[in-house]
């Protein structure tokens, strides 16, 4: 996927210099590469998810009871879950939309929605939390942004989203403590959340000091003395300066846009994590909603750093282990099926459509 986007970037540079795009044969190769890469990741992600669900049902002593729980699930709750998921996507799109305004290159809200959905799809089919970042950058750049500005929006947006997650993780740790949650999993927050926050602060500081990277690149080029490397590094430095300038604009002059984006980031996670309590209520389970909400944050943090596409496999198994004390095992098995249907498969479907549209845009410009 990255190779295809690099080709799109190269074509953009060529057009900026008055050059030509890819020939028809090259465009066909890009098309095949994108479809093959996305298809392989999609297949692996679904197989891991289905495999984990199969393991869960093998661990359920009374599988007939699990199936009965599924049959008695309130179908009206599916509509509520779909509305929550749609609201989460809209909030995430508003986060991106505000940040494009913050760098002075606003995109239409519909473009932000398309970018977020396509980016979510790639995140679910690649083994990296930031797997969808390149396609988001490409989508917002299609307006009048330069690559450095688009990258600053994506990186800044990622920092804001992860800051929102850290805030919620701190709340979750306090909530589990107040509820007297004593299964041992709550201890993870004591180590993971501070480490996560420190890592995010370090990354943010590095992103704001892009001038250090520029000095390093210049030193390498000077030492090597190769003309080709000098040309390539010159383009990279121009992108880097746009990136640094846009981030400084967000961090100094347009802080209000960042604060608004943070609020929408919090709204995204709140709506996403509200799906779990709704699913349990549809199964007729009595629960402390704060506990369910907080435990989802714990699972989300872990699945975000696992090397499987979209956290597939680890999300199902991790949720099964962490949630097993909330209700009978067979009920948790049924919960996993409905929960992943709403938070994973629904995202694959809508995101896949958005990604197909973005891919068509890439190929039309090649």
Secondary structure, DSSP 4 states (H G I P E B T S, - for coil): -HHHHHHHHHHHHHHHTT-----HHHHHHHHHHHHHHHHHHHHHHHHHHHHHHHHHHHH-S-HHHHHHHHHTS-THHHHHHHHHHHHHHHHHHHHHHHHHHHTT----HHHHHHHHHHHHHHHHHSSSTTTTHHHHHHHHHTSS--HHHHHHHHHHHHHHHHHHHHHHHHHHHHHHHHTT--SSTTHHHHHHHHHHHHHHHHHHHHHHTHHHHHHHHHHHHHHH--HHHHHHHHHHHHHHHHHHHHHHIIIII-HHHHHHHHHHHHHHHHHHHHHHHHHHHHTT----HHHHHHHHHHHHHHHTTSSSGGGTTHHHHHHHHHHTTTS-HHHHHHHHHHHHIIIIIHHHHHHHHHHHHHHHHHHHH-
